[in-house]
Amino acid sequence: MKIVIDNAAFSGDDIDFDDFKALGEVAYINEPSREKLFCTARGCDAIIVNKVIIDRAFLDACPTIKYVGVFATGYNVVDTALCRERGVTVCNVPGYSTNAVAQHVFALILSIYGQIPKYVASVEAGDWTRSRTFCYFPWRTYEIAGKTLGILGYGNIGKAVAEIAKAFGMNVVISTRTPPQNCPYETVTFVEMLAKSDIVTLHCPLNPSTEKIIDGRAISLMKDGAVLINTARGGLIDEEALRGALESGKLSAAGLDVVSEEPMKPSNPLLGAKNCFITPHVAWTPLETRKRLLKIAAQNLKAFIEGHPQNVV
């Protein structure tokens, strides 16, 4: 079997592709390039992608492809309906990053509530060595215990975030399209969640109904001084509206691991916005998480080769 792995460099140089090498002849493309994928995938049987769009033009150009694997849980880069029509199996990797993303949510929350970046920078600048007292605290910090965390979306990550929040002594409210069964937390409408929450964290998919769901109107319904966290998809937020809310003080801070267009553009309105803490889409990148991603992706392809595909979408 001939296999093409696109954007192979994204996995980092601290893990390998040995599980794929055991399945066939493997070609690698080290960056997301539609043009390179077009050329390399001709005559191949399987491709593993992350960001490159797999559409009619691609399938027309590469008619031998019978398997598309996605190095992700989301599979919006693949025209799944067309693949089904043409007998191409599409598999994703569900749940591989649940713990890592939930961990990152609280890394952002704790950085904001504890003003960690400011204090670290202050110590590195020598302020503590010049202090006349054993400590100093020019930036006010807060406890998260007792605060209300509103979670939009109650899939695997939303559930993991809720469990961690409960361990911190937070109040948890859930807003989700499908009412969850046996949910131990209060479930509320989207509007009620916005009004009740000290912190809102987004864990829903990006689709036409959720695009810019956090817009100017939604922000106006949030508590004054609330915090917004987004580790899901950048398109869930109206970025101009968020910048305005941060600059005015309507929201006290935002913690984001995703933006609407990635890599982030210099023109993005959130770049340099007041109290906006941004990480470069790294919530999924702990070493254990990336190893799990590659292993499951390889297991998906192996199961396909053996005639019993798994994680089919």
C-alpha positions in Angstrom: 0.0 0.0 0.0 1.2 3.5 -0.9 0.6 6.1 1.8 1.0 9.8 1.9 1.3 11.7 5.2 0.6 15.4 4.8 1.9 18.1 7.2 4.1 15.5 8.8 6.3 18.1 10.6 3.3 19.1 12.7 3.9 16.2 15.0 7.3 17.4 16.0 10.7 15.8 15.9 10.3 13.9 19.2 8.0 11.2 17.8 8.2 8.9 14.8 6.0 7.3 12.2 7.1 3.7 12.6 3.5 2.5 13.0 2.8 3.8 9.5 6.0 2.4 8.0 4.8 -1.1 9.0 1.7 -0.7 6.8 3.3 0.2 3.5 5.4 2.6 1.5 5.2 6.0 3.1 5.8 9.4 1.5 5.9 12.5 3.7 5.0 16.2 3.1 6.4 18.3 5.9 4.1 21.2 5.5 0.4 21.7 4.6 0.6 22.1 0.8 -2.3 21.3 -1.5 -0.1 21.5 -4.5 2.5 19.1 -3.1 -0.2 16.7 -1.9 -1.8 16.7 -5.4 1.5 15.7 -6.9 2.6 13.2 -4.3 -0.8 11.5 -3.9 -1.2 10.5 -7.5 -1.2 6.7 -7.7 -1.4 6.3 -3.9 -3.9 4.3 -2.0 -4.2 6.3 1.3 -3.6 9.8 2.5 -3.4 11.2 6.1 -4.2 14.9 6.3 -4.6 17.6 8.8 -5.4 20.9 7.2 -5.4 20.4 3.4 -8.9 20.4 1.8 -9.9 17.1 0.3 -12.6 18.0 -2.2 -13.9 17.0 -5.7 -10.8 18.5 -7.4 -8.5 16.5 -5.3 -10.4 13.2 -5.7 -10.6 13.8 -9.5 -6.9 14.3 -9.6 -6.1 11.3 -7.4 -8.7 8.6 -8.4 -6.7 5.7 -6.8 -7.2 7.1 -3.2 -9.5 4.7 -1.2 -8.7 6.0 2.3 -8.5 9.4 3.9 -7.3 9.6 7.5 -7.5 12.8 9.4 -4.9 13.7 12.1 -7.7 15.3 14.2 -11.1 14.8 15.7 -12.7 17.4 13.4 -13.0 16.4 9.8 -14.4 19.5 8.1 -11.5 19.6 5.7 -12.9 16.5 4.0 -15.9 16.3 1.7 -17.3 13.3 3.4 -20.5 13.0 1.3 -18.4 12.9 -1.9 -16.1 10.4 -0.4 -19.0 8.1 0.5 -20.3 8.5 -3.0 -17.0 7.4 -4.4 -16.4 4.6 -1.9 -13.5 6.4 -0.1 -13.4 5.6 3.6 -12.8 8.6 5.9 -11.6 8.1 9.5 -10.8 10.6 12.3 -9.2 10.3 15.7 -11.9 11.1 18.3 -11.0 11.9 21.9 -7.2 11.8 21.7 -6.8 15.4 23.1 -9.5 15.5 25.8 -7.1 15.6 28.8 -4.6 18.0 27.1 -7.3 20.5 26.0 -9.0 20.4 29.4 -5.6 21.0 31.0 -5.0 24.0 28.8 -8.3 25.5 29.6 -7.3 25.7 33.3 -3.8 26.8 32.4 -5.4 29.9 30.8 -7.9 30.4 33.6 -5.2 30.1 36.3 -2.9 32.4 34.4 -5.6 35.0 34.2 -6.9 34.7 37.8 -3.4 34.5 39.3 -1.9 37.1 36.9 0.9 34.6 36.4 2.5 36.0 33.2 2.8 39.5 34.8 4.4 38.2 38.0 6.8 35.9 36.2 7.9 38.8 33.9 8.3 41.0 37.0 10.6 38.6 38.7 12.6 38.0 35.6 13.0 41.8 35.3 14.6 41.9 38.8 11.7 43.5 40.7 11.8 40.9 43.5 15.5 41.4 44.1 14.8 45.1 44.6 11.8 44.6 46.8 11.9 45.9 50.4 9.4 43.3 51.6 9.2 39.5 51.3 6.5 39.8 48.6 4.7 42.4 46.5 1.4 42.3 44.7 0.7 45.2 42.4 -1.7 43.0 40.4 -4.8 41.8 42.1 -5.4 38.0 42.0 -8.6 36.0 42.7 -9.7 32.5 43.7 -11.5 30.4 41.2 -13.3 28.4 44.0 -16.9 29.6 44.2 -16.9 31.1 40.7 -19.4 29.9 38.1 -18.0 28.3 35.0 -20.3 28.2 32.0 -19.5 25.4 29.5 -20.9 25.7 26.0 -20.9 22.2 24.6 -20.8 18.9 26.6 -18.8 16.5 24.6 -15.7 14.7 25.9 -13.7 17.9 26.5 -16.7 19.8 28.0 -17.2 16.9 30.4 -13.5 16.8 31.4 -13.5 20.5 32.0 -16.6 20.3 34.2 -14.9 17.6 36.4 -11.8 19.6 36.9 -13.9 22.7 37.7 -15.8 20.8 40.3 -12.5 19.7 41.9 -11.5 23.3 42.1 -14.8 24.1 44.0 -16.4 25.9 41.1 -20.1 26.0 40.2 -20.7 24.5 36.8 -23.5 25.3 34.4 -23.9 23.5 31.0 -25.4 24.8 27.8 -25.6 22.3 25.0 -27.7 21.7 21.9 -28.6 18.1 22.9 -29.9 17.8 26.5 -27.4 15.4 28.2 -28.5 12.3 30.0 -27.8 12.0 33.7 -25.8 15.2 33.7 -24.7 16.1 37.3 -24.5 19.8 36.6 -27.2 22.4 36.0 -28.2 22.7 32.4 -29.3 26.1 31.1 -30.0 27.9 27.9 -27.2 29.7 26.1 -28.6 33.1 27.3 -28.8 31.9 30.9 -25.3 30.5 30.7 -24.0 33.9 29.6 -25.8 35.7 32.3 -24.8 33.3 35.2 -21.1 32.7 34.4 -18.0 34.4 35.8 -16.1 32.4 33.1 -17.4 31.1 29.8 -15.5 28.4 28.1 -16.3 27.2 24.5 -16.3 23.5 23.6 -18.8 23.2 20.7 -18.0 22.5 17.0 -17.8 25.3 14.5 -20.7 25.1 12.0 -23.1 27.6 10.4 -25.2 27.7 13.6 -22.2 28.4 15.9 -20.1 30.7 13.8 -19.5 33.9 15.7 -21.9 32.7 18.4 -19.9 35.0 20.8 -20.7 38.3 19.1 -21.5 41.7 20.4 -25.0 40.8 21.6 -23.8 37.7 23.4 -21.0 39.6 25.1 -23.6 42.2 26.2 -25.4 39.5 28.0 -22.4 38.4 30.0 -21.5 39.6 33.5 -19.4 42.7 33.6 -15.8 41.7 34.2 -16.4 38.1 33.0 -13.7 36.0 31.4 -13.9 34.2 28.0 -11.9 31.1 27.2 -11.7 29.5 23.8 -9.7 26.3 23.0 -12.2 25.1 20.3 -12.3 27.0 17.1 -11.5 30.7 16.5 -14.6 31.2 14.3 -16.8 30.8 17.3 -15.9 34.4 18.3 -16.5 37.8 16.6 -13.0 39.0 17.2 -13.7 42.7 16.6 -16.5 42.5 19.2 -14.2 40.7 21.7 -11.5 43.3 21.3 -14.0 46.1 21.9 -15.2 44.3 25.1 -11.7 43.9 26.4 -10.7 47.4 25.7 -13.9 48.8 27.3 -13.6 46.5 30.4 -16.9 44.8 29.7 -14.9 41.6 29.8 -11.9 41.5 32.2 -9.9 39.0 30.1 -9.9 36.4 27.4 -7.8 33.2 27.1 -7.5 31.9 23.6 -5.7 29.0 22.0 -7.4 29.5 18.6 -8.2 32.4 16.3 -10.3 32.8 13.1 -7.4 32.5 10.7 -4.2 30.5 11.5 -1.4 31.2 11.5 -2.5 34.4 13.2 -2.4 37.4 10.8 -0.7 40.7 11.9 -4.1 42.4 11.2 -6.0 40.2 13.7 -7.9 42.6 16.0 -7.0 40.5 19.1 -3.3 40.9 18.6 -2.2 43.3 21.3 -5.7 43.6 22.8 -6.0 44.5 26.5 -5.8 41.4 28.8 -6.0 39.0 25.9 -3.9 35.9 26.6 -3.2 34.0 23.4 -1.4 30.7 22.8 -0.6 29.5 19.3 -3.1 26.5 19.0 -1.0 24.3 21.3 -3.6 22.8 23.6 -3.4 19.5 21.7 0.5 19.3 21.7 1.7 17.6 24.9 4.0 14.7 24.0 1.7 12.0 25.2 -1.2 13.5 23.2 0.7 13.6 20.0 1.9 10.0 20.4 -1.7 9.0 21.0 -2.9 10.8 17.9 -0.3 9.1 15.6 -0.9 5.7 17.1 -4.7 5.9 16.7 -4.4 7.3 13.2 -2.1 4.3 12.3 -4.5 1.9 14.0 -7.3 3.4 11.9 -5.4 2.7 8.7 -4.4 -0.8 9.8 -8.1 -1.6 10.6 -9.0 -0.4 7.1 -6.4 -2.6 5.4 -7.6 -5.6 7.4 -11.2 -5.0 6.3 -12.8 -3.7 9.5 -12.4 0.1 9.5 -12.8 2.0 12.8 -13.6 5.6 13.6 -15.4 6.0 10.2 -17.1 9.4 9.7 
